[in-house]
Amino acid sequence: MSANKSGAAAPKILIVGGGYAGFYTAFKLEKLLGKGEAEVTMVDPLPYLTYQPFLPEVVAGSIEARHVVTSHRRHLKKTNIVSGKVTNVDHAKKTATIEVPGLKPYKQKYDQIVVTAGAVSRTFPIPGVADNAIGLKTIEEAVEIRNRIITNLDKAANLPAGAARDRLLTFVVIGGGFAGIETFAEMRSLVSYLLRYYPNITFEDTHFHLVEAMGRIMPEVSLETSQWVLANLDARGAKVHLNTQLQSAEKGKIELSTGESFESDVIVWTAGVMAHPFVRNTDLPLDERGRITAKATLQVVNGEEVVADAWAAGDVSAVPDLSGGGVGGFCVPNAQHAVRQAKLLAKNVVAAIRGEGIQEYLHKNKGAVAGLGIGVGVFQYKKLAIKGFIAWCMHRGYHGLAMPMWERKLRVFSGWVWNFLLKRDIVAISATKDPRVAFETFASRPKK
């Protein structure tokens, strides 16, 4: 146990979750805390942060999968990193229950807790979705979507025209927000590019459907800009179904509220997120959407009363948006807020330990930018809208620089350069799901 300058035991800070908010909180704490001033522990099942805005480009093969994740251990030199998960928090006793693979669950005491557990895909009890769809919140999901697309084209190239071939060449995305539209457009871009290597598959043989329950897409941009995106996608052979609900995906058969029906092996779900369900196993206050309630100072609050020594940020929290631009008065769940909240949260935790004043979080939206496949993008800031190639360059520039850590930024930018010079990589390594198949198939076994 370390001690601070006064000789007292150093306060223990527990960070739950290592995504944007958790990683940047720990990263900033390392810079702000003096030697022995506090002990910081971060718990996350994954050993890396995933830069989620780049997941659609991983699907398209424009970015190498490993380059959009940032290692915790490489960049957090002073933080105790636990590769496990917090399953319960008893803040009244300042105790967290932690599960690590290979060990029995154990309890850990803390003095300050920072909950940055992030969000998971929000789904509805639609038949077939849980069994057949795939989300896009993790790097593993992005890689799997890409592998399925390329593998499906490989299979379809050997089949005659018919229902089985059509199913392999039909691709579906559920949800017309930013993540859904970017993923949909990148999938279309990837398949259009791949067709040059499949002479017996034509552009007309491939079918793309995006299903959106609302009457428009991408609410973060203006209606005019969203309509331009729709027209662009339509011209590229990607159909968007507005005011339409998915009613069933049983066995890959898509049934829509409009009566339309078709089959697909690649169904991507991007219809919203929700706070990580783990927070229900805590005694911290939650709102009606399951988010931890917080003040603009990022302190957890129960009504108007501050919950001492508890902090929250990112997608798992309901933080008031003082700029007035948030949905329902709260900060929307995106990387812009998570990173900035984390940096302020770290400052406030240190200030609280030192008995200094803390600050409120205020961030005005810097606009929205989306990549829609190679050479196509949109940018929206208030009434200013930029579309096409320039917006695509802005998308890559903004997110390339926003990617955590310079070594990762350089890997991403250099990858784009090599893709330009050498063309897009079209290899799918689907055997990673079951890598022992080849060995097991030919391995010698003892005779019975």
C-alpha positions, 0 to 999 in steps of 0.5 A: 500500500502506498502513502501520500506526502502526509503519510496517510494511505493513498486513496484508491480510485477504481475505474470501471470500464476501459473504453473512451471515458475510462481510458482517458480518465486513467490517462489524465489521472496519470498526468495530474496525480503526484507520486503516491498521491493515489492508487488507480485501478482500471477494470475491463474485460478487454485489454484495449480501447476500441475507436468505434467511429472507425468500425465501418472502415474496418468492415470495408477493409480500409483500416486494419482491425488492430489499428483501431484498438489502443492497448491499455498496458502500453499507454497506461504505465502507472495504472493497475490494469485488471483484465476482468469485469466488475459484477457488483458495486456496493457503494455504501460499503465502497466495495466492488466485486470483480471477476477475473477468468481463472480466479474466484470472484473477489471484493475490492475496496476503494475510496473513489469510484469512476463508472465508465462502463459504456454501452451495448447494443440495444435490441428488441424482442424481434423473432430471429434477431438474437440468433441471426443478427450481428451488432457493430459495437466491437472490433470483433463484430466489424471483422466478422461482418467483413469476413462474412461479406467476402466469404458470401461472395466466394460461395455465390461465385460457385452457385447458379442463379437462384434463391440460395445465391440471392440470399448470399448476395443480400445484405441488410442493416437495421437502423438509420443513425450515423453508425447504420448509414456509415456501415451500410455505405461502407458495405456497399462500397466494399462489395462494389469494389470486390465485384472486379474479382468476381466476373460471374457476379454482376452489380445487379446480383447484389442487394442492399437494404437498410431498414429505418423505423423513422421517416428520415435517417441521420438525425444529427444532420439537416433534412436536406443533407439526409436526403442527399445521402439517401439519393447517393445511396440509391444511385449506388444500388443501396435501398433505404426503407423509411417508416419501416419496422423489422418484424422478423429475421427468423432463419435469416428471412427478413419480414418488414412491416411493409409486407416485403420479404427477402433472405439474408445471411448478413444482418447488421443491427445498429438500431441504438445503444443502451447503458451497460446492464452491469449498472443494475447490479449497483446501488448507484442511482439510475434514470428510467433508461438505466443510466447513472444519474450525474451532475454536470460536474460528473458527480453521481447524484440521487435526485439533487443529492450528490453521492459522495466519492462516485463519478460517472461519464460516457455512454453509461451516464446521464450527464446534463448538456449545458450547451442546450444541444443534447437530446432530452437535455442530456449529452448524447452517447458519442466519442466527442462527449466521452473523451472530453468528459473523461479529461474533466472527470480526472481533473475533478477527482484530483481536485476533490482529493486535494480539497480544491474546487471542481468544474462543470462539463460544457461542450458545444457540438463541433458538428457531425461528419460521416464517411460513406465509402471511398471518396464520399462523405458529409459534414454538417455544422449548424446550417453549413453542409459539405458533401462529397469528396471534401467531406470524406477528406474531412471525415478521415482527417478529423477521426484520424487525428482523434484516434487515441495515441500518436502511434495509432494515428500513424498506423491508421494514416499510413494504412490509408496511404498503402491502400491508395498505392496497393489497392484495398486488401480483399482477404478474409480470414474466417478460420479465426473463429475456429482456428484448430479445424485444420490441425484437428482434421489431419492430426494423428490419434491413438488407435483404439 
